[in-house]
Amino acid sequence: MAARLALVFERTVTYPAAYTHLEPSRDAEILLALQWLAKQQEAIGGEILVLAPGLSNLDNSEVIARYRRSLRCMSEVTFKKRSHEWNGGPALALWPTASMMALIDENHRTRAVAAVPWLLDDIGPWVRARRPIDLLGIAGRLSEAGISDPVVRIAMEHLSIGVNLSTGLTHPSDKARAVETFRVLRRGGHRWVPEEIQAWALGHGWRNRGAEDLRKYAAGVLEGKTFRTAGFGLNPSVLEAWRQQAAGQAGGPVTG
């Protein structure tokens, strides 16, 4: 079991990460982010990318205009089609959407990321999972994303082994396994924070799309929503196995 878990978690994304906590962040914060990225570039090399929802967004920043000739600037749509034109290196996520953060986070050429948000909610999952430093020096580095209930965490570890992480929960059987896992936990009296589940997943080998789907099903089961699971079910005894494993790690009994 430990060996299989290790194989799953070896795919965890790691790179230097930073952000500014203001919403909206403007030119002063953009300059801080570019200065931080330049230092990263000195250490890791590569080409600084500025990724924005649209190229018109770049026109709203005097700082970007000042340094634009030395930067590779791309829109989200263009990056989806032509990310290969970027040689890799540090990236500035300028006023990113959630989908844009997912794109840069999962690109194998990404070596460092600084996010300058318009709305903090758009980078919330990324912040919780990647634990970036706050360039303004106020928020500091967040603690590692975790799940407060150890039984729920054990269940998520087993789920991560049982589904295809490269495709997330797109396959009906993987979706069913996730939904049934949460149903078993809920019937056993366990509760969770969906955003914690999403952040934990991002930190443990899940792709952004799969982690978002996992959050959606986690929230839905908590709210009592019904999901079609194509007749898939888990043996009720699995909950006791999760509890015993959690107790063994914690050194005592764990119940709902």
C-alpha angles and dihedrals in degrees: 000000000000091000092052091049090051091055091052095048095045086079092065112133115240130177136130108282136188139167143173117242098211120107113236100020113201140181097311090055093042089055091051090051093049091049090052091048091050089057090049089050091055089056103038104021124215133110125301112241124200110202119189135170088250135357089245088069089067090063090065094066124074089192093058090046090053095054101025096112091061095047134072105232122194138166122233092252093049092046090055090058103032109025087129088073089070112083092210133252136112119355134203113211100205114201088331130198118224090255091051091053089052091052096053094039093057099041110111091217093062111110101165136003134204115186121203105187134203089196122019091215089067091063098031098109091045092050093050093047103039098035096215122193117252107243089206089061095232110096094039123195115323122233119257113288108258144164114243097212108067092205091056089049092052089049090052091051091054091045090053089058094046100053134059103256093193090065098030113207099331094113113081093231092052091048090049092050091052094047093046091048090057092044092054090049093048094049088052092056098256122139135189145180109252092213090055089053091052094048092047090050092051089052093049108054103287120131118235095256093050093046091051091050089049090053090049094053092042090055093043095053090048089054092048096249118159121236127187108242102176095241093303116149141170125225107257089227089070090081092061089049090053090048093050092050091048090048091051091054093044096042096239145053119299122200138166 
